[in-house]
Amino acid sequence: MADGSMAAEAMALPHNIEAEQALLGALLVNNDVYDRISGLVNETHFYDPVHGRIFETAARRIQKNALASPVTLKAFLEDDEGLKELGGPAYLARLAGAAISIFAAKDYAQLIYDLAIRRELITIGQGIAEKAARMDVESEPKDQIVEAEQQLYKLGEQGRV
């Protein structure tokens, strides 16, 4: 039963797969989107690990002034097991078909970033609760507070712990 509740808890983490798909589609259709969003999101902000890998691969190509499109990314991602589960290279074409306008890209990127921060806050909170519940001679409450403050500060400053 514990495994089922853990799976339900993981499913409840804040995310928006459709926003990730639409943003990736926009990026694959118009590489100029990258300049608008690169300061806001990176591959770690995507909930779906496959989306993170697609973003990372596209970003690396764009940074080299090379085209990142469903056709050009196919060779780099066709062995990706996660992508195969989603339909393989055809999934990249479907992403491009779900593209949003370049003008909406920053709003979608902000949403993806905000959801990633919320997931990170949940993780920090769970860690704080777990440590506080454990009676450990080496872990004094004052030390736990300092550690939690440091994690939250780092998240606030960098957007990632």
Backbone torsions as a table, in degrees:
resi	resn	phi	psi	omega
1	MET	NA	-35.6	180.0
2	ALA	-60.8	-38.0	179.2
3	ASP	-64.2	-39.1	178.7
4	GLY	-64.9	-40.7	179.4
5	SER	-70.3	-32.9	177.0
6	MET	-67.6	-39.2	178.6
7	ALA	-65.9	-41.4	178.3
8	ALA	-64.4	-38.5	179.0
9	GLU	-64.5	-42.3	179.4
10	ALA	-63.3	-38.1	179.6
11	MET	-67.7	-24.1	-176.5
12	ALA	-83.2	-7.4	179.1
13	LEU	-60.5	141.1	-177.7
14	PRO	-62.3	128.5	177.0
15	HIS	-163.8	165.9	177.3
16	ASN	-147.0	91.1	-177.2
17	ILE	-60.5	-38.2	-178.7
18	GLU	-63.7	-39.0	177.7
19	ALA	-65.7	-40.6	177.6
20	GLU	-62.0	-45.1	-180.0
21	GLN	-62.5	-44.2	-178.0
22	ALA	-65.6	-40.7	179.5
23	LEU	-67.3	-44.4	177.4
24	LEU	-61.9	-40.4	177.7
25	GLY	-60.2	-44.4	178.5
26	ALA	-61.3	-40.8	179.8
27	LEU	-64.0	-41.1	-178.7
28	LEU	-72.9	-25.3	178.7
29	VAL	-85.6	-36.2	-177.1
30	ASN	-139.5	101.0	-176.8
31	ASN	-63.4	-15.1	176.2
32	ASP	-65.3	-19.8	176.8
33	VAL	-57.8	-34.4	-177.6
34	TYR	-56.5	-42.5	179.9
35	ASP	-61.8	-32.2	-179.2
36	ARG	-76.3	-26.8	-171.5
37	ILE	-116.7	-12.5	-172.1
38	SER	-62.1	-27.8	177.7
39	GLY	-79.3	-10.0	-175.0
40	LEU	-105.6	-44.7	-177.7
41	VAL	-125.2	154.3	170.1
42	ASN	-138.7	-177.2	-174.1
43	GLU	-60.7	-25.5	-178.3
44	THR	-74.6	-15.2	-177.7
45	HIS	-82.4	-13.1	-178.5
46	PHE	-81.0	133.8	178.9
47	TYR	-68.1	-45.4	-179.8
48	ASP	-81.2	118.6	-178.3
49	PRO	-58.0	-32.8	178.1
50	VAL	-63.9	-42.0	178.0
51	HIS	-62.4	-38.5	177.1
52	GLY	-62.2	-41.7	179.4
53	ARG	-68.8	-37.7	176.9
54	ILE	-63.2	-46.2	179.5
55	PHE	-60.3	-46.2	-178.2
56	GLU	-61.0	-44.4	179.9
57	THR	-64.9	-44.4	178.1
58	ALA	-62.3	-44.5	-178.8
59	ALA	-60.6	-43.8	-179.8
60	ARG	-61.9	-39.9	178.6
61	ARG	-67.2	-44.9	-178.5
62	ILE	-63.5	-40.0	178.8
63	GLN	-63.2	-24.1	177.2
64	LYS	-93.5	12.3	-177.7
65	ASN	59.2	34.1	176.5
66	ALA	-110.9	151.4	-178.8
67	LEU	-68.3	133.9	172.9
68	ALA	-114.7	103.1	179.6
69	SER	-137.0	169.8	177.6
70	PRO	-55.1	-36.7	-178.4
71	VAL	-71.2	-44.6	-177.1
72	THR	-75.7	-28.0	179.3
73	LEU	-80.5	-20.2	-176.9
74	LYS	-51.5	-47.2	-176.6
75	ALA	-64.1	-31.9	-177.2
76	PHE	-82.0	-22.1	-172.5
77	LEU	-117.9	-2.0	-173.7
78	GLU	-66.5	-18.9	176.5
79	ASP	-92.9	0.9	-179.2
80	ASP	-71.1	115.9	-177.5
81	GLU	-60.5	-40.9	179.5
82	GLY	-62.5	-41.3	178.3
83	LEU	-65.9	-38.3	177.9
84	LYS	-59.2	-39.6	179.1
85	GLU	-64.3	-27.9	-179.5
86	LEU	-89.3	-2.0	178.4
87	GLY	120.3	4.8	177.3
88	GLY	71.6	-151.7	-177.7
89	PRO	-57.8	-25.5	177.3
90	ALA	-61.9	-28.3	177.6
91	TYR	-63.7	-37.1	177.5
92	LEU	-61.6	-40.6	177.7
93	ALA	-66.1	-38.1	177.9
94	ARG	-65.2	-37.4	176.7
95	LEU	-60.3	-45.5	180.0
96	ALA	-60.7	-34.7	178.2
97	GLY	-70.0	-20.8	-179.8
98	ALA	-96.7	12.1	-174.6
99	ALA	-60.5	145.1	173.2
100	ILE	-101.0	171.8	179.5
101	SER	-71.4	157.1	178.8
102	ILE	-60.4	-29.0	-178.3
103	PHE	-72.7	-28.0	179.1
104	ALA	-88.1	-12.1	-173.6
105	ALA	-58.1	-42.4	-177.4
106	LYS	-64.9	-37.8	177.6
107	ASP	-64.9	-40.3	178.0
108	TYR	-67.3	-41.6	178.3
109	ALA	-62.4	-39.7	178.6
110	GLN	-63.5	-41.0	177.8
111	LEU	-62.1	-45.8	-180.0
112	ILE	-62.6	-42.6	178.0
113	TYR	-62.1	-48.5	-178.6
114	ASP	-60.1	-41.2	178.5
115	LEU	-66.0	-37.1	177.4
116	ALA	-64.7	-40.3	178.7
117	ILE	-65.2	-40.9	177.3
118	ARG	-61.0	-42.2	177.9
119	ARG	-62.9	-40.1	179.4
120	GLU	-66.3	-39.3	176.6
121	LEU	-61.9	-40.2	177.7
122	ILE	-62.5	-44.5	179.4
123	THR	-61.6	-44.5	178.1
124	ILE	-62.0	-45.7	179.9
125	GLY	-60.7	-42.0	178.2
126	GLN	-64.4	-40.0	178.5
127	GLY	-64.4	-41.1	177.5
128	ILE	-61.4	-46.4	-179.2
129	ALA	-63.3	-42.6	180.0
130	GLU	-63.4	-44.9	179.9
131	LYS	-66.8	-38.6	180.0
132	ALA	-66.9	-31.7	-178.9
133	ALA	-75.8	-24.6	179.9
134	ARG	-83.5	128.0	175.5
135	MET	-89.5	99.5	-176.9
136	ASP	-125.3	127.1	-178.6
137	VAL	-60.0	-34.2	-176.6
138	GLU	-79.3	-10.6	-174.5
139	SER	-120.2	89.5	179.1
140	GLU	-77.2	149.1	178.9
141	PRO	-54.8	-40.3	179.1
142	LYS	-60.2	-41.4	179.2
143	ASP	-65.7	-37.6	178.6
144	GLN	-64.4	-38.9	178.7
145	ILE	-64.3	-45.0	179.4
146	VAL	-61.1	-44.2	179.7
147	GLU	-62.6	-43.3	179.2
148	ALA	-63.8	-42.2	178.1
149	GLU	-60.7	-42.1	179.8
150	GLN	-63.6	-42.6	179.2
151	GLN	-63.4	-44.7	-179.7
152	LEU	-66.3	-39.9	178.4
153	TYR	-62.3	-46.3	179.8
154	LYS	-61.7	-41.9	177.7
155	LEU	-62.5	-43.6	179.6
156	GLY	-65.2	-35.6	-178.6
157	GLU	-80.4	-43.0	-171.9
158	GLN	-108.5	-15.3	-177.9
159	GLY	81.7	0.2	178.6
160	ARG	-152.4	142.7	174.8
161	VAL	-92.5	NA	NA
